[in-house]
Amino acid sequence: MIIFKQWRLWVSLLLLIGSYIFIKPNFESQTSDSKINFGLDIQGGFSYLLELNEEEYLNNLLVKTSQYIENTYSISSDIDNGEIIISKNQNLDALTNIVIQNLGLEINEKSDKENSYIFSKQSFNKSLSDMTLNAVEIVRSRVDFLGNKELSIQKVGLNKILLEIPGDLDNNVKEVISKTAKLTLHLEKNNIVGSKTFINEETGEQVRVQEIPNITGDFIQDASLQYNQNEPVVAFSFNKEGSDLFAKMTSENVGSRFAIVLDGSLITAPVIRESITGGSGQISGGFTNETANNLAIILKSGSLPTQIKIIQEKQIGPTLGQEGVEKGVIASIIALIAITLFMIIYYKISGFFTVITIISCLSLLFAMMSLLNTTLTLPGVIGIVLTIGMCVDANVLIFERIRENFKHNIEDPKNHGFNSAYVTILDSNLTTLFAAIFLFAFGFGPIRGFSISLIIGIISSLIVTYIILKLFINITSIKYLGLQR
């Protein structure tokens, strides 16, 4: 039969079978990377209010500024009670008022022997605010690596972060988001001066090492869970600069030990057997799979600039509520039935083709959303509803153009009507598509949820209209099409 020679038939079957395969995991209990996630407004979730330690950050900032003054201007200083104390028995000519202002400092007290400096309120608040914004991205990366999609995270005040995670709570979330993860590598040192002792809390091992770290975790490029002799370890690799520093440290200190310290606690202290030039290493220390994976996630996303703690935790319900979701589904079904009846009554057989096109469009849309592991939110549902409207509009435009061709006795009214109408449909849909892409690129939160469903919906509508609707128009006789006036 001629129908089996239609390439659109085989492509249509392929699209429908593929859509079924990708939609199916959404109805199965096992976890999958090819599922549609649901946002906070649909399924609810958990809310955390995080606070970064302002006092610790101030101390870190004082130390950093003090070291900068000493390294840049050869002026030594002490830190006491939130102040930088600089003795006057050294050359202070380089420490001009402009330099002090650029450092965000202001003079607190003057005496014959020393000056004391504190951070101006404006400077410190700006630095604290910038640090919190940086922490927002670190926390976002950590939760993303755990697989929690479409989280809501925003800075609140100067040093607080509001984190909202949809769905069931991952048991690792609280541990992962609250860990500072400051990784440092220190060479062993026997002298007491300029050294510090770190202790492994599990084994009781003590190692005296150089107080100033030789390498910090800032140079880590990647980290992952691996196995060494069936024991879980954390493998890490440095970036180019870190690799060079690590190679230099190991080549110059063969036979010495170096300590791997995480948040002030000794993890392990291996002996350098040979120069390590690959820029990678392993951290072992009695990890379980879960703890090793958590540490890898934390190291990969970066260390927080200061301690962070959860000061408020609560479970939040969906904005829509279960009743709202059920009513939305019922309303959608009623609307689909109403469209079906209207199209069939008005366009006869062609109206039935519209119904098949809408169902195919929705199937392809949900399949693509599942494949891309996107998150469906209330604005995303609005984008899907808009897609249905655009799909129906495309069908009506095609049918009316074919009707006009019948009225004016155009040769081959079906193909001519479809082709001329599809050019218009393509033009209008591409214009909307570009607008949706810009919304996705520059928007955030609900705006991105709306734009992603609209982008996928437009693409799905164009595909099924060109392939499936055209297939039915081609294989249906003119006298049964129901478009003659």
N, C-alpha and C positions, 0 to 999 in steps of 0.2 A: 504493500500500500504506500501511497505517496507521503502519508504522514510520517513514516519511518525514515524517509529521506530528508526530513527537516532537521538541520543541525540544532535548531533551537529546542527540539524535543529532548535530545540527549543532554544538552547543556542544562535544560530545566530539571531533568531527573537528577543530574549530578548536583545541582544547587540544592534541591530538596533533600537528597540523601545526606549531603554534607551538612546541611542545616540540622537535620535530625541527630547526626553524630555529635555535633558540637553543643546542641541544646541538652542532650540527654544527661550529661553529668550534673546539671542543675537540679535534677530530680532524684539524684542518688545521694546516699548518706556519706560516702567516703569523700575525703578532701581531694581537691583537684585544682590545678593552676588554671584550668579552663572553665571557670564559673563566673557568673555575674555576682558581684558583691552588692550589698545593700547599704545605703548610707544611714546616718544617724536618724534622719527624719522618717525613715521607713521602719527600721528595726530597733532603734535605740542603741544604747551602749554604755560606756563608762566615761566619767569625767574626772580629771586630775588637775588640781591647782598646784603647780610646782614653784618653789622659791629658791633662788640662788643665794648663796651665803654672801651677803654684802660686806661683812667684816673681813672675811677671808680674802675676798677680791681686793679690798682696800690694802691689806697687807701685801698681797702679791704685786699690786701696782706700785706700792712704796718700794719694794725690793727691786722691781724692774727699773724704776726711775733712778734709784740710788746706784744701781750697777751701770746704768747708762751715763750718769754724771761722772762716775769714776773712770769708765772706759773712754769716754769722749774728751773729758776735760782734766783728767788726772786729779780729781778732787775727791778725797775720801769722805765718807759720811756714815752716820749711825742712824738707826731707826728706833724710835722710842715713843710709845703711846700714840701712834698714828701720825707721827711727825718725822721729818727728815732733819737730823741735827748735823750741821756742818761747822767744824771748828774754824776759827779765823786765823790759826797759826799756819796757814797755807795760802798759796796764791789764788785769790778768788776773782781776779780781773775778768776771766772768761765767763764768769757766772753773772752776766748782765741782766737787767730787768727784762729785756726782750726774751732772753733764753729762759728765764724763770717762767714768764708768761706762756711761752710756747710749750713748756713742759706741763702746763696746767697748774703750776704752783703759785702760792702767794706767801709772803713773809708773815709768820705768826708772831714771833718774838725776836728781838735783837738784844744782845748783851755785848760786853767787851770781849768775851771769849768765844761766843758762838752765835749762829743764827739758826732759827728753826723755821721750817717750811711745811705748809700743809697744802693739800689739794683744794683749789677753789671749789665751791659747791657746784657751780655751773659746769666746770671741767669734769669733775668726778661723776656727776649725774649723766653727762653725755657719754663718758666712757663706760659707765655701768649699763646704760641703755644699749649701746653698741654691743657690749658683751652679751647681753640677754638675747639680742637679735641673732647673734652667732650661735648661741646655745639652742635657740629655736630650730635652726637648721640641723644641728647635731642630733637633737632629740627626734626630729622628723625622720632623719636617715635611719636611726636605730629602730624605730617602730616600723618603718617601711621594710627593713631587712627581715623583720619578724613575720612579714606577710600581711600586716594590717593595712588595708587600703582605704583611701578616702577619709583619712583622719582629719580632724579640725584642730589646728594648733595656732595660737596667736599670743603675742606678747601682751601682758597686762601690767600696767604701771612700769616702774623702772626695772625691777628684778624678778618679776613673776611671769609664769607661762601657763596658759590654760590649754590643756590637752584633752580632746574628746575623741574616743576611739569607738567606732561602731561595732556591733556584734558582740559575740562572747569574748570574754577576757582571756588573753593568752597569759598563762601562768608566769611567763618570763618577763612580762612587760615591766612590772614595777622594779624588778632587779636591774633590767637593762637600762631603763631611763634614768635611774637615780645613781648609777655608778659613775664616778668621776673619770676613771680609766686613764690616769696619768701614768704612762709607762716610761721608765727611765732605765738606762744601762750605765752601770758604774764599774770602773776597774777597781780591783782589790788594792788596798793601801794599808801598810803596816803602821805608818806614823799616825799619831793621835791628831796632830795639827791638820786642819782642813779635811778631816775624815768623819765618817758617820757609820754607825753600826745598824744594820738592818736584820730583822729576825723573821724567820719563817714560822708563822703562828701554828702551823700543823705539825712540823717536825721539830721545832725548837732550834733549828740551825741558825747560827749567827755568823755574819760576815762583815768585816770592817772594810769599807770602800771609800773612795774619793767622794766627798760630799757633793760637789758639783757634777752633775751627770755628764758622761762623755757623749751620749746620744739620747735624744728624747723620742717619744712616740709620734711627734709631729712629722717625722720623716717616713712613717709607715705608709705604704701605698696600698697594700692589700693584706688581708688576713683570712684564714679559712680553717675549718676543722679538718684534720687529717689523722692518720693512724700510724703509729710507730711501734712495731712488735705488738700489734693488737691493742695498744693503749692510745686513747684519744689525746692528741696534742694540738696545739695551735701553731700553724705555720704562718709566717709573716714574711713580707718582702718590703724592702725600702725603695724609695724613689732614687733617682740618680745621685742627688747630693748625699742622701743617707747611705747609699751603697758605698760611696767613696769614703765617707767617715768611718763606716763599719770595717771596710777593708784596711784602712790605715790603722785603726785601733787594734785589730786582730793581728796584723802583720808585725806591729811594733811591740806586742806583748804576748808572744807565744810562750806558753808555760804558765801564764798568770790566769787567775780566775776573774770573771766579771759577773756582777750580780744583775739579774733582771728583776726590777722592782715595779710593782703595780700598786698605786695609791699608798706608797710608803711601806708596803709589806713585801718581804722577800719571796719571790716565786721559786727561783732556782739560781744556782751559782756555778755554772759549768767552767771547766778548764779550757783555755784556748789551746788546742792541739796544733793548729796550723792556721795560716792566713785564710780568711773567708772572704773571697772576692765576688761571690755570686749575689751579694746584697740580699740574702734571705737567711732565715733561721727558724728555730722551733722553740716553743715554750712548753715544757712538760712539768707536771707536778701533781699527779694524782687526780687529774680531771675526770669527770664523767662526761658523757656525750653532751649533755645539756649545758654544763658549766663551760666546757670548751667551746661550744658553739656560741654561747652568750659572749664569751670573751672575744671571740673572733669578730662578732658583730660590732661590739663596742670599739675595738681597735680600728676596724675598717671605717667606722663612721667618725672617728676622731674623739679626742678627750675633751671633756668639759673644762672651761676655764676655772671653775670653782665647784665646791660641793653643791649638790642640789638635793632638795628633800621635798617629799609630798606632804603638803600642809592641809590638803582637803581632798577627799575621795568620795565619790558618790555614783550611784547608778542612775542613768537618765533614760526615760522612756521615749518612744518614738513621737515625733511631733504630730504625725498623722494619727497615731494610735491604731490598734488592730481593727477597730470598727471603721475607721477612716479608710484603711487599706481595703477592707472588704467592700465598702461602699464604692470605692474607686473602681475596683474590678467589676462589680455589678454594673456600674454606670458605663464602663467601657464596652461590656458585652451588649447592653441595651442599645448603645450608640451604634455598634457594629451591626446588630440586627436591623435597626432602623435604616441604616445606609443600605444594607442588603436588600430590604424590601423595596425601598425607593428606587434603587438602581435597576432591579429586576422588573418592576412595574413600568418604569419609564423607558428603559433600553432593552427590555426583554432578555434574550440570550446574552447580548453584550453586557448587560448589567450583571449577569452571573459571572462573566469573565472578570469583572471588576472585583467581585468578592474574592475570587481565587487569587487575583493579583495582590489584594490587600493582605490576605493570609500569607502568601508567599513572601511579601515584603517584610512583614513582621517576623516571620521565621528566619529570614536571612539577617535581619537586624539583630535579633537576639542571639543568633549563632555567632555573628561577628563580635558582639559585645562579650559573649562567653569566651571566644578565642582570644580576645585582647584583655580578658580579665578586668573589664571596666567595672565601675561602681555605679549603681542606679540610685539616684536620689529623686526627690519630688520634682525639681526642675528638669531632671532627665526624663521623667514620665511625661511632662509637658512637651518636651522635644519629640517624644514618640507619638503623642497625640497629634502634634503638628505634622509629623511625617505621614500619618494616615490621611490627614486633610490634603496634603500635597499629592499623595498617590491618587486619591479620588479625583482631585482637580486635573491631574494629567490624563486620567481616563476619560473624563468628561470632555476635555479639550480635543482629544483624539476622536471620540465618537461624534462630536458636533462637526468637526472638520470632514469626517467621512460622510455625514449626512448632507453637508453642503455640496460635496462632490456628486452625491446621488441626485441632488436637486438640479445641479447644472450639467448633469450627464457627462461628467468627466470620465475619460477612459481610465480603467483600473482604479476605481474610487477608493478601494481599501488601502492599497500601498501608497498611492499619492497622498491620501488624507493622513495616513499614519506618519509618513516621512516629513511632510510639511509641518504637522503639529509637533512632532518630536523635536524638530529644530528649535521651536519656540520653547518647549518644555526644558530642553537642555540649556538654553540660554538663561532662563529664569532660575533654574535650579543651581547652575554654576555660580550665579550672582549671590544667591543665598548661601551656597557652600563656602565661598570666599569670606563672607561676613562671619560665618560660624567658625572658620579656621582662625580668624583674627580674634574672635571671642575666646577661643581655646588658648591661643598663644599669649594673650595679654590679660585674660581674666583669671579668677581664682575661685575656689569653693563652689557655690551653687552655679555660678556662671559657667564654669568648666563642665559641670555635670550636665547642664542644658546643652552646651555646644557639642559635646562628644556624642550624645545621643542624636542630635540633629545632623551632625556630619555623617554618622553611620547610616542614619535613616534616609538622607538624601541619596547617598550612594546606592543603598538597597533599592530605593524607589526607581532610580534610573535604570538599574540592572533588570529588575523584574518587568518593568514596563517595556523595555526594548526586547527582552527575550521571551518572557512568558505571555504577556498580553499580545505581542505581535504573532506568536505561535498560534494562539487561539483564533486571531483574526484571519491568519493565512489559511488555516485548515477548515474554517467554517464557510459554508456556501453563502453567497450574497442574500439569497432569499430567506435564510434562517438567522442572519445576523441581527435583524430587528432594527436596522438603522435607516431603512427606506422611509421617506415621508409619504 
